C-alpha cells in the first residue's frame, strides 16, 4: 500500500537564494546568535566576499570543500558562499576524531578544509596538510576577519548559474558496515528538499527559525537554508546548552523550533525554563532519535505546546512529519511530507497492507543521486528510484507512520550515528581484550546508549571497567560506551560473529 504527501510544483532555486529577502527589506535581520546580528544586506556582502576569496585561492565549480565548524553564523555564510561558487560543500561532524576526519577527506578528495581554531591540534595530527592541496582556512570566534576584509577589486566569479544536476552537498552518514558514506545531493535534489520543508512547515517571510541542533547535519542545515531562501531569519545557538537556547527563545521569540529529543529533555527539566519561553512557537519539530512518550508529556506540561515528530535520513531529507494542522498521534512519526511517496515492504519486496510491519521504502525528487564514489552501496540502497531506509515501520489506516525499530545496527545517540564495529575495534586494541560486542540500549533521554560487552585474554593484567571505557574514549571519543560489562565469553552466531540478538536478550534480563 503506497501513501503520498502533497504535490510539489517546483524546487527552490539556489542560484540567488537571498534575493526574496533582499527585495523585501535588506536592512531587516537575517541571522542572530547570542552576541551578533546580521542584516540581509550584510549577509549578502559577507557571502559574496567569501565566495570571491574561495575563487581567489583556486577553488572552482565542482571542487569539494570540507568544513569542521561548530554552530555559528560563519557556517551558514560558508554554505551560502559555496553554493554561489558551485562548490560541493562537505560538512564534517564537529565531534569527528582524527581518523574520521581522515576518512572524510579520503572519500571526498576535498581540496580545502575550513575549521575552527580550537580544532587546530586535530587538524595538524590529521592528513589535512597533505590531502588538501589548497590548504586550510582557520576561523576563530570573530569569524572570517582576514578573508572578508580583503579587497578583491573586480575579481569576478566565473558564473552565477549552475547546472541543477551538479552536486552541491556531501553529507557523511554511518552505514551498517562501519565506514561513513558520502551522501551526494545535487542543487536540484536540495532545491526540492527546501521546497518540501517550506511547504510542510509553512515558514513565512519575516518569521524566525531556531536551529536547535548541529548545522553540520542535514536536518538543521536544510531547515536553516530553506528558511533563508524564504526570507525567514535564523537563530543560531553558539552551543546547545539550556542557557543559550533559553536566551534565544526569550530575546527573539521564534515561530519554528527544531531540536533533538535530548535537547528538549534538557530544556523541560531545566528549572530556569519559563512557560512563556515557548509562547511564540507555533511548531516544534523533533527527530533524529525516537521521541519518547515521557518527553511528549513533560514538554506539554512545561510549555503548553506539542512536539511534532519527524522522520528523515541524509539520503532523502525529511520524509515525514506529524501534520501541523492535524492530529498529533504520539508515538507516530507523522505522514509523508510534500513530494514524498512511501510504502511498507516485506523482506522479499512485497508491498504490505495497513497495519503490517515491514521495511519503509521512500521515493522523492529529494532523493540522493548516490554515495560518493561508491556505486555498489548506491545500488544496494536505491532501486528503481526507491530508497530502502532499512527501518521497520507500519502504516495505519489514516496514513500515519509508526516506527517499529531499526533493521540496521547503527546506534543513534543524541542524534549522532554510531557504528558498533567502530567501538568494538577500539576496545579490542587493548591487549587484554579478547572479544568485544556493542549494542544500543533504548534510553528515554538520549535515544540509545552505547552498551559494550567484553571478554578478556588470559595472562594479562586486567583493566577496570572505567579504565577500559577511558581507553575507548581516547580512540573513538563520543562513541565510547556509557556501560561496559565483562563476560567469560561472548555469544556467537552460526558463522562465528558476535550474536547481537543474544546480547540484547542478556541486557533485557538485567
ChimeraX attribute file (.defattr): number of C-alpha atoms within 10 A of each C-alpha:
attribute: neighborCount
match mode: 1-to-1
recipient: residues
	/A:1	13
	/A:2	16
	/A:3	17
	/A:4	18
	/A:5	19
	/A:6	14
	/A:7	12
	/A:8	15
	/A:9	11
	/A:10	12
	/A:11	18
	/A:12	21
	/A:13	16
	/A:14	21
	/A:15	19
	/A:16	13
	/A:17	20
	/A:18	21
	/A:19	16
	/A:20	16
	/A:21	24
	/A:22	18
	/A:23	10
	/A:24	13
	/A:25	14
	/A:26	18
	/A:27	13
	/A:28	18
	/A:29	21
	/A:30	26
	/A:31	24
	/A:32	21
	/A:33	21
	/A:34	15
	/A:35	7
	/A:36	9
	/A:37	15
	/A:38	18
	/A:39	19
	/A:40	24
	/A:41	18
	/A:42	17
	/A:43	22
	/A:44	20
	/A:45	14
	/A:46	22
	/A:47	23
	/A:48	20
	/A:49	20
	/A:50	23
	/A:51	27
	/A:52	25
	/A:53	20
	/A:54	23
	/A:55	18
	/A:56	14
	/A:57	11
	/A:58	12
	/A:59	21
	/A:60	18
	/A:61	20
	/A:62	14
	/A:63	21
	/A:64	26
	/A:65	27
	/A:66	25
	/A:67	24
	/A:68	23
	/A:69	27
	/A:70	21
	/A:71	20
	/A:72	20
	/A:73	22
	/A:74	19
	/A:75	23
	/A:76	22
	/A:77	21
	/A:78	22
	/A:79	23
	/A:80	27
	/A:81	23
	/A:82	28
	/A:83	24
	/A:84	24
	/A:85	28
	/A:86	28
	/A:87	23
	/A:88	27
	/A:89	26
	/A:90	27
	/A:91	25
	/A:92	25
	/A:93	21
	/A:94	19
	/A:95	17
	/A:96	17
	/A:97	18
	/A:98	20
	/A:99	15
	/A:100	17
	/A:101	21
	/A:102	18
	/A:103	16
	/A:104	24
	/A:105	24
	/A:106	14
	/A:107	15
	/A:108	21
	/A:109	16
	/A:110	23
	/A:111	20
	/A:112	25
	/A:113	26
	/A:114	18
	/A:115	22
	/A:116	18
	/A:117	16
	/A:118	14
	/A:119	15
	/A:120	12
	/A:121	10
	/A:122	16
	/A:123	21
	/A:124	11
	/A:125	12
	/A:126	19
	/A:127	17
	/A:128	22
	/A:129	15
	/A:130	9
	/A:131	17
	/A:132	19
	/A:133	14
	/A:134	17
	/A:135	16
	/A:136	18
	/A:137	16
	/A:138	19
	/A:139	21
	/A:140	13
	/A:141	12
	/A:142	7
	/A:143	15
	/A:144	18
	/A:145	11
	/A:146	10
	/A:147	18
	/A:148	18
	/A:149	11
	/A:150	12
	/A:151	11
	/A:152	12
	/A:153	7
	/A:154	7
	/A:155	11
	/A:156	12
	/A:157	18
	/A:158	11
	/A:159	11
	/A:160	12
	/A:161	12
	/A:162	16
	/A:163	11
	/A:164	16
	/A:165	12
	/A:166	18
	/A:167	25
	/A:168	27
	/A:169	26
	/A:170	27
	/A:171	23
	/A:172	26
	/A:173	22
	/A:174	17
	/A:175	16
	/A:176	16
	/A:177	14
	/A:178	16
	/A:179	16
	/A:180	20
	/A:181	24
	/A:182	23
	/A:183	24
	/A:184	26
	/A:185	29
	/A:186	21
	/A:187	25
	/A:188	24
	/A:189	27
	/A:190	29
	/A:191	23
	/A:192	25
	/A:193	28
	/A:194	26
	/A:195	23
	/A:196	30
	/A:197	23
	/A:198	19
	/A:199	17
	/A:200	21
	/A:201	19
	/A:202	12
	/A:203	21
	/A:204	15
	/A:205	16
	/A:206	19
	/A:207	16
	/A:208	28
	/A:209	26
	/A:210	28
	/A:211	23
	/A:212	24
	/A:213	25
	/A:214	25
	/A:215	27
	/A:216	23
	/A:217	19
	/A:218	23
	/A:219	22
	/A:220	19
	/A:221	19
	/A:222	20
	/A:223	27
	/A:224	24
	/A:225	23
	/A:226	24
	/A:227	26
	/A:228	26
	/A:229	24
	/A:230	22
	/A:231	28
	/A:232	23
	/A:233	28
	/A:234	25
	/A:235	26
	/A:236	28
	/A:237	27
	/A:238	18
	/A:239	17
	/A:240	19
	/A:241	13
	/A:242	19
	/A:243	15
	/A:244	15
	/A:245	24
	/A:246	19
	/A:247	16
	/A:248	19
	/A:249	22
	/A:250	16
	/A:251	10
	/A:252	15
	/A:253	20
	/A:254	23
	/A:255	21
	/A:256	23
	/A:257	23
	/A:258	24
	/A:259	23
	/A:260	22
	/A:261	28
	/A:262	24
	/A:263	21
	/A:264	23
	/A:265	22
	/A:266	15
	/A:267	21
	/A:268	20
	/A:269	14
	/A:270	14
	/A:271	9
	/A:272	11
	/A:273	21
	/A:274	15
	/A:275	15
	/A:276	14
	/A:277	20
	/A:278	23
	/A:279	16
	/A:280	15
	/A:281	20
	/A:282	14
	/A:283	21
	/A:284	20
	/A:285	20
	/A:286	26
	/A:287	23
	/A:288	23
	/A:289	26
	/A:290	27
	/A:291	27
	/A:292	19
	/A:293	12
	/A:294	11
	/A:295	19
	/A:296	20
	/A:297	15
	/A:298	16
	/A:299	20
	/A:300	14
	/A:301	13
	/A:302	18
	/A:303	17
	/A:304	13
	/A:305	18
	/A:306	20
	/A:307	25
	/A:308	24
	/A:309	28
	/A:310	25
	/A:311	23
	/A:312	17
	/A:313	15
	/A:314	20
	/A:315	24
	/A:316	24
	/A:317	24
	/A:318	26
	/A:319	27
	/A:320	24
	/A:321	27
	/A:322	25
	/A:323	20
	/A:324	18
	/A:325	7
	/A:326	8
	/A:327	11
	/A:328	18
	/A:329	15
	/A:330	18
	/A:331	16
	/A:332	25
	/A:333	27
	/A:334	27
	/A:335	25
	/A:336	26
	/A:337	27
	/A:338	25
	/A:339	24
	/A:340	24
	/A:341	20
	/A:342	25
	/A:343	24
	/A:344	29
	/A:345	23
	/A:346	14
	/A:347	9
	/A:348	6
	/A:349	11
	/A:350	12
	/A:351	18
	/A:352	18
	/A:353	17
	/A:354	18
	/A:355	14
	/A:356	15
	/A:357	18
	/A:358	24
	/A:359	26
	/A:360	22
	/A:361	24
	/A:362	23
	/A:363	21
	/A:364	23
	/A:365	20
	/A:366	26
	/A:367	27
	/A:368	25
	/A:369	19
	/A:370	20
	/A:371	23
	/A:372	19
	/A:373	14
	/A:374	13
	/A:375	11
	/A:376	10
	/A:377	14
	/A:378	18
	/A:379	13
	/A:380	10
	/A:381	18
	/A:382	20
	/A:383	12
	/A:384	7
	/A:385	14
	/A:386	16
	/A:387	22
	/A:388	17
	/A:389	20
	/A:390	17
	/A:391	16
	/A:392	20
	/A:393	24
	/A:394	23
	/A:395	27
	/A:396	13
	/A:397	9
	/A:398	9
	/A:399	18
	/A:400	23
	/A:401	30
	/A:402	20
	/A:403	20
	/A:404	15
	/A:405	12
	/A:406	15
	/A:407	13
	/A:408	14
	/A:409	19
	/A:410	21
	/A:411	27
	/A:412	22
	/A:413	23
	/A:414	18
	/A:415	22
	/A:416	21
	/A:417	17
	/A:418	28
	/A:419	25
	/A:420	25
	/A:421	19
	/A:422	18
	/A:423	26
	/A:424	21
	/A:425	16
	/A:426	20
	/A:427	30
	/A:428	18
	/A:429	13
	/A:430	15
	/A:431	13
	/A:432	19
	/A:433	19
	/A:434	17
	/A:435	20
	/A:436	25
	/A:437	26
	/A:438	26
	/A:439	26
	/A:440	22
	/A:441	20
	/A:442	17
	/A:443	15
	/A:444	18
	/A:445	22
	/A:446	21
	/A:447	24
	/A:448	22
	/A:449	23
	/A:450	24
	/A:451	22
	/A:452	24
	/A:453	21
	/A:454	23
	/A:455	18
	/A:456	21
	/A:457	14
	/A:458	10
	/A:459	7
	/A:460	10
	/A:461	10
	/A:462	15
	/A:463	15
	/A:464	10
	/A:465	14
	/A:466	12
	/A:467	11
	/A:468	21
	/A:469	19
	/A:470	16
	/A:471	18
	/A:472	24
	/A:473	17
	/A:474	13
	/A:475	19
	/A:476	23
	/A:477	16
	/A:478	17
	/A:479	24
	/A:480	27
	/A:481	25
	/A:482	12
	/A:483	15
	/A:484	19
	/A:485	13
	/A:486	15
	/A:487	13
	/A:488	11
	/A:489	14
	/A:490	19
	/A:491	17
	/A:492	15
	/A:493	11
	/A:494	7
	/A:495	7
	/A:496	8
	/A:497	11
	/A:498	17
	/A:499	15
	/A:500	18
	/A:501	13
	/A:502	14
	/A:503	19
	/A:504	15
	/A:505	10
	/A:506	11
	/A:507	14
	/A:508	9
	/A:509	6
	/A:510	5
